[in-house]
């Protein structure tokens, strides 16, 4: 990743990243440490937190990590209270944690459905609520919500994930209006498919190969896009940017393009069912 030495925007800022021990979260944490930010990562598995802290704090950078399951209210309360007591109010909160399962609603268990909603949507709201009051008192802060292209274009099989990310996009736009008067900005980022541990779940490993799975966005491009959106205090950013044009076209041209998307989605669903099961 290339950056300008004159870019000091993140220097000494306290930045909290959920899901910060793998994928986009870890890539962001690594780059922000390189930019001299004070980074705190949250993740649900303590082993991953310890490993990440040992790796990124080895050069003496101000770096910390805590175990926090954003899908559980008590865990969020414990972690946020610890951060506020030991580090203070974050300058930037990056809501990155999330996961998906490549199943239809009919195939998912009730527990999976609840967990998908609780982590991918409600979790971001929980952790934001834990810090937003202090940001308001301070009259500054940034909330960065990592959604997905699936948050503006309905995609399935993994419709609950797509719905949660749609919710994140809408909530981000509402929250931005609510907190602007306090000097707080909100950014929602919608990246395309990024190869990471996100796809380690067995349902992704077992799914039939399709042409659209070749559309992959390099991790470095996603990190650069997110950090640029933060610097610019953009309300919404697509990575790559042309995904925004695709989303606009689906809305602007209605059935002409929507029918094609519907056919694609139905084909993806049919791939999951044996021909003799329906």
ABEGO torsion letter per residue (X at the ends): XBBBAABAAABGBBBBBBGAABEAAAAAAAAAAAAGBBBBBBBABAAAAAAAAAAAAAAGBBBBBBBBBAABAAAAAAAAAAAAAAAEBBABBBBABEBBBBBBAAABBAAAAAAAAAAAAAAAAAAAAAAAAAAAAAGBEBBBBBBBAAAABBBOBGAAAAAAAAAAAAAAAAAAAAAAAAGBBBBBBBBBBBBBAAAABAAAAABBBBAAAABBBBAAAAAAAAAAAAAAGBABBBOBAAAAAAAAAAAAAEAAAAAAAAAAAAAAAAAABBAAAX
